[in-house]
Amino acid sequence: MESLFEYQSQLLLKEIEIIQLKISTFDDLSFKIKGWAITLWSAIIIWGYKNSNYDFLIVAIIVVFSFWLVDAYFKTYQKRFRLRIRTIEDFINSNDTYKDNNLKSSFDKRSFDEIMIFDPIGRLSKDYNDSYRRKYFIENNIWRAVFYWDVLIIYAVLFIVTVYLINKIQ
């Protein structure tokens, strides 16, 4: 039993490393998605003006919304990782859900009964804990992710500029 506990302890540490790497990876992916959105949007706007084809402004709006949804979709995955890391932090620091059954009690018992081990996106944890399940489904809502500030601001600006250009032309 001692070696199982030690193995689980090592897995918990590895999980923390993986989660931190994934969160960083999703930040990089979001940056790239925004870059592609701006590049494609700019190309469409410039091409439409150059060729006096203003129907392409409608295509620009479609492009903005498409990238907005893709970015929000990947943001939901990042939020799952962040929820999991917060859960592990609560467990380690004896906060929120794990006030009584925490890291200290796990070391005393030599067992991780209260937390799933190696569940980076919380897929298993959502079936194990009702409180976590509610938080998981909130974080997994793409329509909520559309309005996260780091997703909303760039696409809202592109949308507003496109609508302004449409109104200016008409």
N, C-alpha and C positions, 0 to 999 in steps of 0.2 A: 504494500500500500504506500509506503514511503516513496518508492521510485515513481509510482503513478502520480503522486502529488508533485514531485519535483518535475516530472515530465509536463504536467499541466501548467506548472509555473512558467516553464520555459516557453510553452505554447502561448501563454498569455503575453509574455514579453514579445514574442515573434509577431503575434497578432497586432500589438500596438505599433510595431515597426511597419507592418504591411499597411495598416490603416493610414498612418501618417504619409506613407509613400503614395497611396491611392488618392488621398485628399489633394496632395500636391499635383499629382498627375491630372486630376480633374480641373484644377485651377489652370494648368497649362492648356488643357483641351478647350476650356471655355475661352481662353485668350485667343487660341487659334480659330475657333468658330467665329468669334467677333471679328477677327481680322479678315477672314474669308467673306463674312457678311458685308463689311464695309467695302472691301475690294470689289465684290460683285455688284453691290448696290451702286457704287461710284461708276463702274464701267457702264452699267445700264443707263444711269442718268446722263452721263457724258455722251454715250452713243445716241440716246434719244434726242438730246438737244442738237447734236451735230447733224443728225439726219432729219431734224424737224418731225420726228415720229413720237408724238407725245403719248401714244398708247403704251409706250414702254414704261411710263411712270406707274401705270397699274401693275406691270410686271415687277417693278421695283418694290411696290407694296407687298406683293406675294412673296418676293425674295426675303424681305424683312421679316414677315410673319413666319416664314419657313425656318429661317435661322433662329428666330426667337424661340420657336417651339423646340428645336433641336437642342439649343443651349439649355432651356428649362428642363428638358428630359434628362440630360446628363447631370444637371444640378440636383435632380432628385436622387441620383445615385450617390453623389458626393454627400448630400445631406444624410443618407443612410449611414455612410461611414462616420460622419460627424456624430450622429446619434449614438452609434456604437462606442465611439471613443469617449463620449460624455458618460455613457453608462459604465464603462470600465473605470473612468476617473471617479465617479460616484462610489463605485464599489471599493476602490483603493482608498479613497478619502472618507469613506463612511457617510456619504451624503445621500439625500433624497430617498430612493428606494431601498438602499442597503444600510439603513441606520443600525439595525440589530445584527444582521448577517453581513459582515464586511470582510475585508482582507485580513484583519487581525483575527476574527473568529475563525476564518478559513485556515489560517496558520495554526491556531490552537487546535482545531479539529483535524487538521491535515487533510482537508477536503474542500473542493470548490463546489459545494452543493447549490449555492445560490446564484451562480452566474454560469452561463454557457461558455465553454472554452473553445476558442478558435471559431468564431462566427463573425467574420469581418463586416458583413453587411447586415447582420442581425436577422437573417432569414429564419434561423432556428429559434432565436430568442423571442421573436414575435409570437411563437406558439407556446412559449414557456412562461411568459409573464404578461398579464393583461395590461398593466400600465405601459410596458414597452410596446405592446401591440398597438395601442392607441397612438402613441408617439410615432411609431413606424409608419402607420397609414397617413398621418398628417404630413410627415416628411416625404412620403412617396406620392404626393398629390402634384401632378404636373401643372395643374391650373394655379395652384398656390405658388409653385416655383416660377411661373411666368412673371409674378409680381415681386420676386426677390429683387432688392435694390440693385445688386450687381448684374442682374440679368435685364431688368426693366430699363435702366437709364439709357443704354446705348441704342437699343431697338426703338424705344419711344422717341428718341431724338431723330433717328433715321425716318421713322414713320411721320413725325411732325414736319420735318423738312420736305418729305415727299408730298404730303398733303398741301403744304404751303406752295410748292412748285406747281402742283395741279391747279390750285386756285389762282395762282398768278397767271398761268397760261390762258385760263378760260376767260 
